[in-house]
């Protein structure tokens, strides 16, 4: 399976980063738990027409 170009992924990653930053401001200690991250991925995925699993896989591929 081919991976999408970073040109396509950059807006998704930017949206996810912004969602994480916002959530960290409202989380005790600023630490997001796995279920918090799963929820953020789900919300961002819905906005971009992909799956949360796609985003998680792409994060692993492109962000280590």
FITIPA-685109 format. One record per residue (C-alpha): residue number from 1; residue in three letters; x, y, z. Coordinates in steps of 0.001 Angstrom, whole numbers, plus 500000, padded with zeros to 6 digits. Example, Ala and Ser with C-alpha at 12.3 -4.5 7.8 and 13.67 -1.06 7.14 Angstrom:
FITIPA-685109
<num->1, residu->ALA, px->512300, py->495500, pz->507800> .
<num->2, residu->SER, px->513670, py->498940, pz->507140> .
//
This chain:
FITIPA-685109
<num->1, residu->UNK, px->500000, py->500000, pz->500000> .
<num->2, residu->UNK, px->501369, py->503413, pz->499019> .
<num->3, residu->UNK, px->501762, py->506150, pz->501603> .
<num->4, residu->UNK, px->500291, py->509578, pz->500865> .
<num->5, residu->UNK, px->502533, py->512519, pz->500132> .
<num->6, residu->UNK, px->503518, py->514885, pz->502914> .
<num->7, residu->UNK, px->501751, py->517603, pz->500907> .
<num->8, residu->UNK, px->498506, py->515827, pz->501763> .
<num->9, residu->UNK, px->499512, py->514914, pz->505304> .
<num->10, residu->UNK, px->500824, py->518301, pz->506466> .
<num->11, residu->UNK, px->497333, py->519825, pz->506913> .
<num->12, residu->UNK, px->496244, py->516739, pz->508852> .
<num->13, residu->UNK, px->499329, py->516862, pz->511081> .
<num->14, residu->UNK, px->498892, py->520614, pz->511611> .
<num->15, residu->UNK, px->495261, py->520117, pz->512617> .
<num->16, residu->UNK, px->496240, py->517306, pz->514991> .
<num->17, residu->UNK, px->499038, py->519391, pz->516529> .
<num->18, residu->UNK, px->496628, py->522273, pz->517133> .
<num->19, residu->UNK, px->494071, py->519909, pz->518696> .
<num->20, residu->UNK, px->496755, py->518420, pz->520961> .
<num->21, residu->UNK, px->497975, py->521862, pz->522045> .
<num->22, residu->UNK, px->494440, py->522966, pz->522882> .
<num->23, residu->UNK, px->493721, py->519759, pz->524814> .
<num->24, residu->UNK, px->496994, py->520015, pz->526747> .
<num->25, residu->UNK, px->495914, py->523428, pz->528064> .
<num->26, residu->UNK, px->492847, py->521813, pz->529629> .
<num->27, residu->UNK, px->494479, py->518624, pz->530903> .
<num->28, residu->UNK, px->495909, py->518346, pz->534421> .
<num->29, residu->UNK, px->499666, py->518598, pz->534099> .
<num->30, residu->UNK, px->499345, py->519049, pz->530333> .
<num->31, residu->UNK, px->499767, py->515310, pz->529785> .
<num->32, residu->UNK, px->497460, py->513616, pz->527305> .
<num->33, residu->UNK, px->496647, py->509969, pz->527911> .
<num->34, residu->UNK, px->496283, py->507377, pz->525170> .
<num->35, residu->UNK, px->492485, py->507603, pz->525181> .
<num->36, residu->UNK, px->492770, py->511404, pz->524849> .
<num->37, residu->UNK, px->495015, py->510996, pz->521799> .
<num->38, residu->UNK, px->492668, py->508396, pz->520315> .
<num->39, residu->UNK, px->489771, py->510837, pz->520635> .
<num->40, residu->UNK, px->491747, py->513660, pz->519043> .
<num->41, residu->UNK, px->492772, py->511425, pz->516139> .
<num->42, residu->UNK, px->489140, py->510416, pz->515663> .
<num->43, residu->UNK, px->487985, py->514041, pz->515541> .
<num->44, residu->UNK, px->490764, py->515130, pz->513153> .
<num->45, residu->UNK, px->490251, py->512057, pz->510959> .
<num->46, residu->UNK, px->486558, py->512845, pz->510578> .
<num->47, residu->UNK, px->487357, py->516400, pz->509461> .
<num->48, residu->UNK, px->489855, py->515192, pz->506851> .
<num->49, residu->UNK, px->488002, py->512151, pz->505542> .
<num->50, residu->UNK, px->490491, py->509543, pz->506744> .
<num->51, residu->UNK, px->490451, py->507003, pz->509569> .
<num->52, residu->UNK, px->492028, py->507395, pz->513012> .
<num->53, residu->UNK, px->494070, py->504283, pz->512238> .
<num->54, residu->UNK, px->495452, py->506014, pz->509131> .
<num->55, residu->UNK, px->496568, py->508991, pz->511184> .
<num->56, residu->UNK, px->498193, py->506773, pz->513812> .
<num->57, residu->UNK, px->500045, py->504807, pz->511109> .
<num->58, residu->UNK, px->501181, py->507983, pz->509319> .
<num->59, residu->UNK, px->502417, py->509457, pz->512586> .
<num->60, residu->UNK, px->504537, py->506352, pz->513065> .
<num->61, residu->UNK, px->505879, py->506509, pz->509514> .
<num->62, residu->UNK, px->506572, py->510230, pz->509271> .
<num->63, residu->UNK, px->507041, py->511355, pz->512854> .
<num->64, residu->UNK, px->508737, py->508355, pz->514384> .
//
